[in-house]
Amino acid sequence: MKNKKFIYLIVIACIGLASCKKYLNVVPTELVTQDAVFNNIQNAESAWAHLYASLNSGDVQFIHGGGTVLGACTDECKNHWENVAELPFNSGAWNATNNSLDIWSGAYQYIRSANIFLASIDQTPIPDSRRDYYKPRIPLYKAEARFLRANQYFELFRRYGAVPLVNKVLTPTDPAATTTTRNSVDEVVKFITSECDAIAAILPISYANGSSDYGRITKGAALALKARTLLYAASPLFNGNSMYANIKNADGTQLFSQTYDNNKWLLAANAAKAVLDLNAYSLSNPNPANPVDNYAQLFFSRNYNEIILPLIIGGNRDFEGTYMPNGRDANAVNGNGKMSVFQELVDAYEMNNGRPITDPQSGYQTTGFWNGELWDGVQNTAVSNISNMYKNRDPRFYATIFFQYDVWNYTNNARPLKFAWFGNNGGGCDGWPKPGTNCETGYNWRKWADPSVNLKGGGSANRNFPLIRLAEMYLIYAEAMNEYQPAPTSEVYSAINSVRSRVSMPGLPIIASDNTKEGMRKRIQNEKRVEFAFENQRFWDVRRWLIAKTVDNGNMHGLNARPTPAELSSSGFDSNSEAAGVAVFYKTVVDQTRVFADRHYLMPIPQTEINIDPALVQNYGW
């Protein structure tokens, strides 16, 4: 590394990526390129660094305003722009030839690249003058390559379940190129976790060069991937799911185990605890006196304490330009407001007394208004006419979602945000009533937004994307221990309360149902939902919990941000006025109807891959 800052995007010509369109295709030009790469240690290092590009998947491209946004394929929000990639997922119209989240070919190309690297690096010539430098580094490079390969298998596993394990470099004449079958889920999980165990024994907890090597794979990342993999394996989607009883290879091999194994939860809990016991990470607490800012800062600054596996992102303002509210008056934020947040997510946030809003003792009100102060990203600012729906909520709500008359400090001008209909607004409505582009639900994203970015002037955000962070390990431990035991214990409460305490939320248990396995399951699932909103977790969680057919199927709701002319006229105000829009705004309406069927729990193997390799049996329902 020569003590320079570690970067991922070192691009080499090819070690099996650009020259092969399908993962089992091997062409002679690739072999020539392979020899050229591994005859030079610096080229080989570039091949190693290139493997890190596998972490920069389409799932995280939303932070730059692109890709298929997983949150917009769930009950979190809707991408209300026109003809977007999320529409097929929302309507149930995606299939084996139309899946923008398919990674099959790309993942196996990265796996092939890792296989080539692992098979070749030990034979790469090293000048005598550099042997002492590379001797301790080569084992680390190999361990990191094994992690990145295992992580690709995890990404395949949570999409498709049982997948082929191809961990050798196939030659052009190898029969496996067209006859590879799927390995069972248990075999895939065993491979990922055994790799994590092996490389965790090699990798350091941190690197000697500190921030210069920040972003490289560590022991903590390996153990965390193991914990995440075991949690999925223990979850209802993969643990004795009878829906997949008939998914078998031609020889009769059962690809999805039909026997529920409660001990899988204990394995997941122990794996998460191994990460916690490293004592190498801590929950971000930059401003403990302000629970809103204490949480928010994790998502617009570079964090070196909580994030176990970061995706390094250069300074930019892509997120702010794409997702911030889109009012166009002189004092507006001037973003493009891409997402409409659903009422379902808003309602998931508890009151600050720890009670769900459905609890009669929570104090939640749907009528009336209040005046007071809200955190505008920089300071507390006076607000007025805020609906009581948004009073005394979990601090994470205020750090995650913009709502009517909320405030954002835009160049020291915290103008109230306006999402209710406002006809003659001159750009002063942050819902910007333009068909096909306006906010439809009365809520926008706030999480990830950097208050130092001025979209009408200068400033860039400096953030990393947390691929894995410590809070997830606490919640994995809480969930797995709750499922393993007949009822929650102090260990379960302690783990979930560690996450809640960061934002000054009361510790559990609070209500009677918190003392039961089923009640605590709901609490943990909701905690995961609000803690990781807009972090690409909900999409996968509702699938592994087998609840997606309930929560992602049917009507999704928002507030009445697009009233009819008759409604506006009946308000008694000028139909184009702000007052008219506000008067008819606070009622729940259907924004979109979603379709989720049983076949959607797992993705189909791409038809192009089955055409190449007929031995690949298709997933359920496809």
C-alpha positions as CSV (number, residue, x, y, z in Angstrom):
1,M,0.0,0.0,0.0
2,K,3.1,2.2,0.4
3,N,1.2,4.1,3.2
4,K,-1.1,5.8,0.7
5,K,-4.8,6.2,1.2
6,F,-6.6,3.0,0.3
7,I,-9.0,3.3,-2.7
8,Y,-11.3,0.8,-4.3
9,L,-11.5,2.0,-7.9
10,I,-8.2,0.8,-9.2
11,V,-9.3,-0.6,-12.5
12,I,-7.3,-3.1,-14.5
13,A,-8.0,-4.1,-18.1
14,C,-9.5,-7.5,-17.2
15,I,-9.1,-10.6,-15.0
16,G,-12.2,-12.3,-16.1
17,L,-14.8,-9.4,-16.0
18,A,-14.9,-7.5,-19.3
19,S,-13.9,-10.4,-21.4
20,C,-16.6,-12.8,-20.3
21,K,-20.3,-12.0,-20.5
22,K,-21.3,-15.1,-18.5
23,Y,-19.6,-16.4,-15.5
24,L,-19.0,-19.9,-17.0
25,N,-17.7,-18.6,-20.3
26,V,-13.9,-18.8,-20.6
27,V,-12.1,-17.4,-23.7
28,P,-8.4,-17.5,-24.6
29,T,-7.9,-13.7,-24.4
30,E,-8.8,-13.8,-20.8
31,L,-6.0,-16.3,-20.1
32,V,-3.5,-14.0,-21.8
33,T,-4.7,-11.1,-19.8
34,Q,-4.4,-13.2,-16.6
35,D,-0.8,-14.0,-17.3
36,A,0.0,-10.4,-17.9
37,V,-1.6,-9.3,-14.6
38,F,0.0,-11.9,-12.4
39,N,3.5,-11.6,-13.9
40,N,3.8,-8.2,-12.1
41,I,3.1,-7.6,-8.4
42,Q,1.8,-4.1,-8.9
43,N,-0.7,-5.3,-11.5
44,A,-1.7,-8.1,-9.1
45,E,-2.3,-5.6,-6.4
46,S,-4.5,-3.7,-8.8
47,A,-6.4,-6.9,-9.4
48,W,-6.9,-7.3,-5.6
49,A,-8.1,-3.7,-5.2
50,H,-10.5,-4.2,-8.1
51,L,-12.3,-6.9,-6.2
52,Y,-13.4,-4.2,-3.7
53,A,-15.5,-2.7,-6.5
54,S,-17.9,-5.6,-5.8
55,L,-19.0,-3.8,-2.6
56,N,-20.2,-0.9,-4.8
57,S,-23.3,-2.7,-5.9
58,G,-26.4,-1.3,-7.5
59,D,-28.1,-1.5,-4.1
60,V,-26.1,1.4,-2.8
61,Q,-26.2,3.6,-5.9
62,F,-29.2,5.4,-4.4
63,I,-26.8,7.5,-2.4
64,H,-25.7,9.0,-5.8
65,G,-29.3,9.2,-7.0
66,G,-29.2,6.1,-9.2
67,G,-29.9,2.4,-9.2
68,T,-33.0,0.6,-8.0
69,V,-33.9,2.0,-4.6
70,L,-34.7,-0.9,-2.3
71,G,-36.7,1.3,0.0
72,A,-39.0,2.3,-2.8
73,C,-39.7,-1.5,-3.4
74,T,-41.0,-1.8,0.2
75,D,-43.5,-0.1,2.5
76,E,-41.0,2.7,3.3
77,C,-41.5,4.9,0.3
78,K,-42.3,5.4,-3.4
79,N,-40.1,6.7,-6.2
80,H,-42.7,9.1,-7.7
81,W,-40.6,10.0,-10.7
82,E,-41.9,8.6,-14.0
83,N,-41.0,5.3,-15.6
84,V,-38.7,4.3,-12.8
85,A,-37.0,0.9,-12.2
86,E,-39.0,0.3,-9.0
87,L,-42.4,0.2,-10.8
88,P,-42.2,-3.5,-11.8
89,F,-41.5,-4.5,-8.2
90,N,-44.4,-2.4,-7.0
91,S,-46.8,-3.9,-9.5
92,G,-45.5,-7.5,-9.3
93,A,-44.6,-7.4,-13.0
94,W,-40.9,-8.3,-12.7
95,N,-39.7,-11.8,-13.8
96,A,-36.7,-13.9,-14.9
97,T,-36.0,-11.6,-17.8
98,N,-36.9,-8.3,-16.2
99,N,-35.3,-7.9,-12.8
100,S,-33.2,-4.8,-12.2
101,L,-31.9,-6.3,-8.9
102,D,-30.5,-9.4,-10.6
103,I,-26.8,-9.8,-9.9
104,W,-26.3,-13.4,-11.0
105,S,-23.8,-12.8,-13.8
106,G,-22.0,-9.9,-12.2
107,A,-21.6,-11.8,-8.9
108,Y,-20.1,-14.8,-10.6
109,Q,-17.8,-12.6,-12.6
110,Y,-16.4,-11.2,-9.3
111,I,-16.2,-14.7,-7.8
112,R,-14.3,-15.8,-10.9
113,S,-11.9,-12.9,-10.5
114,A,-11.4,-13.8,-6.8
115,N,-10.7,-17.4,-7.8
116,I,-8.1,-16.3,-10.3
117,F,-6.5,-14.0,-7.8
118,L,-6.3,-16.7,-5.1
119,A,-4.9,-19.3,-7.6
120,S,-2.3,-16.9,-9.0
121,I,-1.0,-14.5,-6.4
122,D,1.4,-16.9,-4.8
123,Q,3.2,-17.4,-8.1
124,T,3.5,-13.7,-8.9
125,P,7.2,-12.7,-9.0
126,I,8.3,-10.3,-6.3
127,P,11.6,-8.3,-6.6
128,D,14.1,-9.3,-3.9
129,S,14.1,-5.7,-2.7
130,R,10.4,-5.9,-2.0
131,R,10.1,-9.3,-0.4
132,D,10.1,-8.0,3.1
133,Y,7.4,-5.5,2.2
134,Y,5.0,-8.1,0.5
135,K,5.6,-11.1,2.8
136,P,3.1,-9.9,5.5
137,R,0.8,-8.4,2.9
138,I,0.1,-11.3,0.6
139,P,-1.7,-13.3,3.2
140,L,-3.9,-10.3,4.0
141,Y,-4.7,-9.8,0.3
142,K,-5.8,-13.4,0.0
143,A,-8.0,-13.2,3.1
144,E,-9.6,-10.0,1.8
145,A,-10.2,-11.7,-1.6
146,R,-11.8,-14.6,0.2
147,F,-14.1,-12.2,2.1
148,L,-15.2,-10.4,-1.0
149,R,-15.9,-13.8,-2.7
150,A,-17.9,-14.9,0.4
151,N,-19.8,-11.6,0.4
152,Q,-20.8,-12.2,-3.2
153,Y,-22.1,-15.6,-2.2
154,F,-24.1,-14.0,0.6
155,E,-25.7,-11.5,-1.9
156,L,-26.6,-14.4,-4.2
157,F,-27.9,-16.4,-1.2
158,R,-30.3,-13.8,0.0
159,R,-31.6,-13.2,-3.5
160,Y,-31.9,-16.8,-4.9
161,G,-31.4,-19.1,-1.9
162,A,-29.5,-22.2,-3.2
163,V,-26.8,-21.3,-5.7
164,P,-23.8,-23.0,-7.3
165,L,-20.5,-22.9,-5.4
166,V,-17.8,-22.4,-8.0
167,N,-14.5,-21.9,-6.2
168,K,-12.0,-23.0,-8.7
169,V,-10.9,-21.5,-12.0
170,L,-12.7,-23.3,-14.7
171,T,-10.8,-24.1,-18.0
172,P,-12.5,-23.6,-21.4
173,T,-13.1,-27.3,-21.7
174,D,-14.4,-28.0,-18.2
175,P,-17.8,-29.7,-18.4
176,A,-18.9,-27.7,-15.4
177,A,-19.2,-24.7,-17.7
178,T,-22.6,-25.9,-18.8
179,T,-23.6,-28.6,-16.2
180,T,-23.2,-26.9,-12.8
181,T,-26.0,-27.5,-10.4
182,R,-27.2,-25.5,-7.4
183,N,-25.7,-26.3,-4.0
184,S,-28.2,-26.5,-1.1
185,V,-28.8,-23.5,1.2
186,D,-27.1,-25.3,4.0
187,E,-24.0,-25.9,1.9
188,V,-23.9,-22.3,0.8
189,V,-24.3,-21.0,4.3
190,K,-21.6,-23.5,5.6
191,F,-19.2,-22.3,2.9
192,I,-19.7,-18.5,3.7
193,T,-19.4,-19.0,7.4
194,S,-16.4,-21.3,7.2
195,E,-14.6,-18.8,5.0
196,C,-15.5,-16.0,7.5
197,D,-14.0,-18.1,10.4
198,A,-10.8,-18.8,8.5
199,I,-10.1,-15.3,7.4
200,A,-11.1,-13.8,10.8
201,A,-8.1,-15.7,12.2
202,I,-5.9,-13.9,9.6
203,L,-7.3,-10.4,9.4
204,P,-6.5,-7.6,11.9
205,I,-9.1,-5.8,13.9
206,S,-7.6,-2.6,12.4
207,Y,-4.7,-1.7,10.1
208,A,-1.5,-0.1,11.2
209,N,-1.9,2.8,8.8
210,G,-5.3,3.8,10.3
211,S,-7.3,6.0,8.1
212,S,-5.0,5.4,5.2
213,D,-6.3,1.8,5.1
214,Y,-9.8,2.6,6.3
215,G,-12.3,0.6,4.3
216,R,-10.2,-2.6,4.0
217,I,-11.7,-5.8,5.3
218,T,-11.1,-6.5,8.9
219,K,-11.7,-9.3,11.4
220,G,-14.8,-7.5,12.5
221,A,-16.2,-7.4,9.0
222,A,-15.6,-11.2,8.6
223,L,-17.3,-12.0,11.9
224,A,-20.2,-9.6,11.1
225,L,-20.8,-11.2,7.6
226,K,-20.9,-14.6,9.4
227,A,-23.5,-13.3,11.9
228,R,-25.6,-11.8,9.1
229,T,-25.5,-15.0,7.1
230,L,-26.5,-17.2,10.0
231,L,-29.3,-14.9,10.9
232,Y,-30.8,-15.3,7.4
233,A,-30.2,-19.0,7.6
234,A,-32.2,-19.2,10.8
235,S,-35.1,-17.0,9.6
236,P,-38.4,-18.4,8.4
237,L,-37.6,-17.9,4.7
238,F,-34.8,-20.5,4.8
239,N,-35.4,-22.5,8.0
240,G,-37.9,-25.3,7.2
241,N,-39.9,-23.4,4.7
242,S,-42.3,-25.9,3.1
243,M,-43.1,-23.6,0.2
244,Y,-39.7,-24.7,-1.3
245,A,-40.1,-28.5,-0.7
246,N,-40.2,-29.3,-4.4
247,I,-37.1,-27.3,-5.4
248,K,-34.7,-30.1,-6.0
249,N,-31.8,-30.9,-8.4
250,A,-32.4,-33.6,-11.0
251,D,-30.7,-36.1,-8.8
252,G,-33.2,-35.4,-6.0
253,T,-31.0,-33.2,-3.8
254,Q,-33.2,-31.1,-1.6
255,L,-32.0,-27.5,-2.0
256,F,-34.0,-26.0,0.9
257,S,-34.0,-27.9,4.2
258,Q,-37.5,-28.9,5.2
259,T,-36.7,-29.3,8.9
260,Y,-36.9,-26.4,11.2
261,D,-33.8,-26.1,13.4
262,N,-34.1,-23.8,16.4
263,N,-30.4,-24.1,17.1
264,K,-29.7,-22.0,14.0
265,W,-30.9,-19.0,16.0
266,L,-28.3,-19.7,18.7
267,L,-25.6,-19.9,16.1
268,A,-26.6,-16.5,14.8
269,A,-26.7,-15.1,18.3
270,N,-23.2,-16.4,19.2
271,A,-21.8,-15.0,15.9
272,A,-23.2,-11.5,16.6
273,K,-21.9,-11.7,20.2
274,A,-18.4,-12.5,18.8
275,V,-18.5,-9.1,17.0
276,L,-19.7,-7.3,20.1
277,D,-17.1,-9.0,22.3
278,L,-14.3,-7.6,20.1
279,N,-14.9,-4.3,21.8
280,A,-13.5,-2.7,18.6
281,Y,-16.6,-0.6,17.8
282,S,-19.0,1.7,19.5
283,L,-22.3,3.3,18.7
284,S,-21.9,6.8,17.3
285,N,-22.5,9.4,19.9
286,P,-21.2,12.8,18.7
287,N,-23.9,14.8,20.4
288,P,-25.5,12.8,23.3
289,A,-27.4,15.8,24.6
290,N,-29.3,16.1,21.3
291,P,-30.7,12.6,20.4
292,V,-31.9,13.8,16.9
293,D,-28.5,15.1,15.9
294,N,-26.7,12.3,17.7
295,Y,-28.3,9.8,15.3
296,A,-28.4,12.0,12.2
297,Q,-24.7,12.7,12.1
298,L,-23.9,9.1,11.5
299,F,-25.3,9.5,8.0
300,F,-23.7,12.7,6.8
301,S,-20.2,12.4,8.2
302,R,-17.4,9.9,8.0
303,N,-17.8,7.6,11.1
304,Y,-14.9,5.5,12.3
305,N,-16.4,4.0,15.4
306,E,-19.7,2.3,14.5
307,I,-19.3,1.3,10.9
308,I,-17.8,-2.1,10.7
309,L,-17.7,-2.3,6.9
310,P,-17.9,1.1,5.1
311,L,-18.2,1.8,1.4
312,I,-15.9,4.8,0.9
313,I,-17.6,7.6,-1.0
314,G,-15.8,10.7,-2.2
315,G,-17.2,14.2,-1.4
316,N,-20.3,14.9,-3.4
317,R,-23.8,16.4,-3.2
318,D,-25.6,13.8,-5.2
319,F,-27.9,12.7,-2.4
320,E,-28.9,16.3,-1.5
321,G,-29.6,17.2,-5.1
322,T,-31.7,14.1,-5.7
323,Y,-33.7,13.7,-2.5
324,M,-34.0,17.0,-0.7
325,P,-37.3,18.9,-0.9
326,N,-37.8,20.6,-4.2
327,G,-39.3,24.0,-3.5
328,R,-38.0,26.6,-5.9
329,D,-38.6,29.9,-4.2
330,A,-35.7,32.1,-3.0
331,N,-35.5,30.4,0.4
332,A,-36.2,26.8,-0.7
333,V,-33.7,23.9,-0.4
334,N,-33.8,23.4,-4.2
335,G,-33.5,19.6,-4.4
336,N,-35.5,17.3,-6.6
337,G,-37.5,15.5,-3.9
338,K,-37.4,12.0,-5.5
339,M,-39.1,10.0,-2.8
340,S,-42.6,10.1,-1.2
341,V,-42.4,8.4,2.2
342,F,-45.4,6.3,3.2
343,Q,-47.6,6.8,6.2
344,E,-46.8,3.2,7.1
345,L,-43.2,4.1,7.9
346,V,-44.2,7.3,9.7
347,D,-46.6,5.3,12.0
348,A,-43.9,2.9,12.8
349,Y,-42.1,5.4,15.0
350,E,-43.0,5.1,18.7
351,M,-43.8,8.0,21.0
352,N,-40.8,9.2,23.0
353,N,-42.3,7.4,26.0
354,G,-41.5,4.1,24.2
355,R,-45.1,3.2,23.4
356,P,-46.4,2.5,19.9
357,I,-48.9,5.1,18.6
358,T,-51.6,2.4,18.7
359,D,-51.2,2.0,22.5
360,P,-54.0,3.9,24.3
361,Q,-51.5,5.2,26.8
362,S,-49.1,6.5,24.2
363,G,-50.5,10.1,24.1
364,Y,-50.6,10.1,20.3
365,Q,-53.1,12.5,18.7
366,T,-54.2,12.9,15.2
367,T,-55.9,16.2,15.6
368,G,-54.8,19.6,16.7
369,F,-51.5,21.5,16.3
370,W,-48.6,22.6,18.5
371,N,-45.9,25.3,18.5
372,G,-42.4,24.8,19.8
373,E,-38.9,24.0,18.5
374,L,-37.4,21.5,16.2
375,W,-33.8,20.7,15.2
376,D,-33.2,22.1,11.8
377,G,-29.9,20.3,11.2
378,V,-27.8,23.0,12.8
379,Q,-29.8,24.4,15.7
380,N,-33.2,24.4,17.4
381,T,-35.6,26.6,15.5
382,A,-39.0,27.8,16.5
383,V,-41.9,26.1,14.6
384,S,-45.6,26.6,14.5
385,N,-48.8,24.8,13.3
386,I,-47.1,21.4,13.5
387,S,-49.6,18.6,13.5
388,N,-49.9,16.8,16.9
389,M,-49.1,13.6,14.9
390,Y,-45.5,14.7,14.9
391,K,-45.3,15.7,18.6
392,N,-43.1,13.7,21.1
393,R,-42.0,11.0,18.7
394,D,-38.9,8.8,18.6
395,P,-36.0,11.2,17.9
396,R,-35.1,9.1,14.9
397,F,-38.3,10.2,13.2
398,Y,-37.2,13.8,13.2
399,A,-33.7,12.8,11.8
400,T,-35.2,10.6,9.1
401,I,-38.3,12.2,7.6
402,F,-39.4,15.7,6.5
403,F,-43.0,16.6,7.2
404,Q,-45.4,19.6,6.9
405,Y,-43.9,22.7,8.5
406,D,-40.8,20.8,9.5
407,V,-37.6,23.0,9.2
408,W,-34.2,22.6,7.5
409,N,-31.4,25.0,7.9
410,Y,-30.7,26.2,4.4
411,T,-27.8,28.7,4.5
412,N,-29.0,29.9,7.9
413,N,-32.6,30.3,6.6
414,A,-34.8,27.6,8.1
415,R,-37.9,28.1,6.1
416,P,-40.9,25.9,7.1
417,L,-41.2,23.0,4.6
418,K,-44.5,22.8,2.8
419,F,-45.8,19.6,1.3
420,A,-49.6,20.3,1.4
421,W,-51.1,21.4,-1.9
422,F,-50.3,25.1,-2.7
423,G,-51.5,26.0,-6.2
424,N,-50.2,29.5,-6.8
425,N,-47.0,28.9,-4.9
426,G,-44.3,30.4,-7.2
427,G,-42.0,27.5,-6.3
428,G,-42.7,27.9,-2.6
429,C,-44.2,24.4,-2.2
430,D,-41.7,21.7,-1.4
431,G,-44.2,19.2,-2.9
432,W,-43.9,21.3,-6.1
433,P,-47.2,20.4,-7.8
434,K,-46.0,19.2,-11.1
435,P,-47.6,16.0,-12.4
436,G,-45.2,13.0,-12.3
437,T,-42.6,14.7,-10.1
438,N,-44.3,16.1,-7.0
439,C,-44.3,14.6,-3.5
440,E,-47.4,12.4,-3.3
441,T,-47.6,11.6,0.4
442,G,-46.6,14.8,2.2
443,Y,-43.3,13.3,3.4
444,N,-39.7,13.4,2.0
445,W,-36.5,11.7,3.0
446,R,-34.3,13.6,5.5
447,K,-31.9,10.9,6.6
448,W,-28.5,11.1,4.9
449,A,-28.9,14.9,4.2
450,D,-25.9,17.0,5.2
451,P,-26.9,20.5,6.6
452,S,-23.6,21.9,5.3
453,V,-24.5,21.4,1.7
454,N,-25.9,24.4,-0.1
455,L,-27.6,23.3,-3.3
456,K,-27.6,26.8,-4.6
457,G,-24.0,27.4,-3.8
458,G,-21.0,25.4,-2.6
459,G,-20.4,22.5,-0.2
460,S,-20.1,18.8,-0.5
461,A,-21.1,16.0,1.9
462,N,-18.3,13.7,3.2
463,R,-20.0,10.4,4.1
464,N,-19.4,6.7,3.8
465,F,-22.2,4.2,3.2
466,P,-22.4,1.8,6.2
467,L,-22.6,-1.7,4.6
468,I,-22.5,-3.2,8.1
469,R,-22.6,-1.2,11.3
470,L,-22.6,-2.1,15.0
471,A,-26.3,-1.4,15.7
472,E,-27.1,-4.3,13.3
473,M,-25.0,-6.7,15.5
474,Y,-27.0,-5.7,18.6
475,L,-30.3,-6.3,16.8
476,I,-29.1,-9.6,15.4
477,Y,-28.3,-10.7,18.9
478,A,-31.6,-9.5,20.3
479,E,-33.6,-11.2,17.5
480,A,-31.7,-14.5,17.5
481,M,-31.8,-14.9,21.3
482,N,-35.5,-14.0,21.4
483,E,-36.3,-16.6,18.8
484,Y,-34.1,-19.2,20.4
485,Q,-35.6,-18.9,23.9
486,P,-39.2,-19.5,25.0
487,A,-39.4,-15.9,26.2
488,P,-37.2,-12.8,26.1
489,T,-34.5,-12.5,28.8
490,S,-32.4,-9.7,30.1
491,E,-29.9,-10.4,27.3
492,V,-32.5,-9.6,24.7
493,Y,-33.6,-6.4,26.4
494,S,-30.0,-5.3,27.0
495,A,-29.1,-5.7,23.3
496,I,-32.1,-3.8,21.9
497,N,-31.8,-1.1,24.6
498,S,-28.2,-0.5,23.6
499,V,-29.5,0.8,20.3
500,R,-32.5,2.7,21.8
501,S,-30.3,4.4,24.4
502,R,-28.3,6.2,21.7
503,V,-31.5,8.3,20.9
504,S,-32.7,8.5,24.5
505,M,-35.6,6.1,23.9
506,P,-36.8,4.3,27.1
507,G,-35.6,0.8,27.7
508,L,-37.8,-2.3,27.1
509,P,-39.9,-3.9,28.4
510,I,-42.6,-1.2,28.6
511,I,-45.9,-2.8,27.6
512,A,-47.2,-6.3,28.7
513,S,-46.6,-7.9,25.3
514,D,-42.9,-7.0,25.5
515,N,-42.6,-9.9,27.9
516,T,-43.6,-12.6,25.4
517,K,-41.6,-14.0,22.5
518,E,-44.3,-12.9,20.0
519,G,-44.6,-9.4,21.4
520,M,-40.9,-8.9,21.6
521,R,-40.5,-10.2,18.0
522,K,-42.8,-7.3,16.9
523,R,-40.7,-4.9,18.9
524,I,-37.4,-6.1,17.4
525,Q,-38.8,-6.1,13.9
526,N,-40.0,-2.5,14.4
527,E,-36.7,-1.4,16.0
528,K,-34.9,-2.8,12.9
529,R,-37.3,-0.9,10.7
530,V,-36.8,2.5,12.2
531,E,-33.2,2.2,13.1
532,F,-32.3,1.2,9.5
533,A,-34.9,3.1,7.5
534,F,-33.6,3.9,4.0
535,E,-30.5,1.7,4.5
536,N,-31.5,-1.2,2.2
537,Q,-32.4,-3.5,5.1
538,R,-36.2,-3.5,5.1
539,F,-36.4,-5.1,1.6
540,W,-34.5,-8.2,2.8
541,D,-35.9,-8.3,6.3
542,V,-39.6,-8.6,5.3
543,R,-38.6,-11.5,3.0
544,R,-36.6,-13.4,5.5
545,W,-39.4,-12.9,8.1
546,L,-42.0,-14.1,5.6
547,I,-44.1,-11.0,6.2
548,A,-43.7,-9.3,2.8
549,K,-46.9,-10.7,1.5
550,T,-48.7,-8.8,4.3
551,V,-46.7,-5.5,4.5
552,D,-45.7,-5.1,0.8
553,N,-49.0,-6.2,-0.7
554,G,-52.1,-4.0,-1.0
555,N,-52.6,-0.3,-0.4
556,M,-49.8,2.1,0.7
557,H,-50.8,5.4,2.2
558,G,-49.9,9.0,2.6
559,L,-51.5,12.3,3.5
560,N,-53.8,14.2,1.1
561,A,-51.1,16.1,-0.8
562,R,-53.0,15.9,-4.1
563,P,-56.5,16.9,-3.3
564,T,-59.3,17.2,-5.8
565,P,-60.6,20.6,-7.0
566,A,-63.8,19.8,-5.1
567,E,-61.9,19.3,-1.9
568,L,-60.0,22.5,-2.2
569,S,-63.1,24.4,-3.1
570,S,-65.0,23.0,-0.1
571,S,-62.2,24.2,2.3
572,G,-63.7,27.7,2.2
573,F,-60.4,29.2,1.1
574,D,-59.0,30.3,-2.3
575,S,-58.4,26.9,-4.0
576,N,-54.9,28.0,-5.0
577,S,-53.9,29.1,-1.5
578,E,-51.7,27.5,1.0
579,A,-54.6,27.6,3.5
580,A,-56.8,25.5,1.3
581,G,-54.2,22.8,0.8
582,V,-53.5,22.6,4.5
583,A,-57.2,22.5,5.4
584,V,-57.7,19.2,3.4
585,F,-54.2,17.8,3.9
586,Y,-54.3,15.9,7.2
587,K,-56.3,12.8,6.2
588,T,-54.9,9.4,5.1
589,V,-55.4,8.5,1.5
590,V,-54.3,5.6,-0.7
591,D,-51.2,6.5,-2.7
592,Q,-50.3,3.3,-4.4
593,T,-51.5,-0.4,-4.5
594,R,-48.7,-2.9,-4.4
595,V,-48.6,-6.5,-5.5
596,F,-46.5,-9.2,-3.7
597,A,-47.0,-12.9,-4.4
598,D,-45.4,-15.9,-2.9
599,R,-43.0,-16.3,-5.8
600,H,-41.5,-12.8,-5.0
601,Y,-39.9,-14.0,-1.8
602,L,-36.9,-15.3,-3.8
603,M,-35.7,-14.0,-7.1
604,P,-35.8,-16.1,-10.3
605,I,-32.6,-17.4,-11.7
606,P,-32.1,-15.4,-14.9
607,Q,-33.5,-17.2,-17.9
608,T,-30.3,-16.5,-19.9
609,E,-28.4,-18.5,-17.3
610,I,-30.8,-21.4,-17.5
611,N,-30.5,-21.4,-21.3
612,I,-26.7,-21.7,-20.9
613,D,-26.9,-24.3,-18.1
614,P,-30.1,-26.3,-18.1
615,A,-29.0,-28.1,-15.0
616,L,-30.0,-25.0,-13.0
617,V,-33.5,-25.6,-11.6
618,Q,-35.7,-22.5,-11.3
619,N,-37.0,-21.1,-8.1
620,Y,-40.6,-21.5,-6.8
621,G,-43.3,-19.8,-8.9
622,W,-41.1,-18.7,-11.8
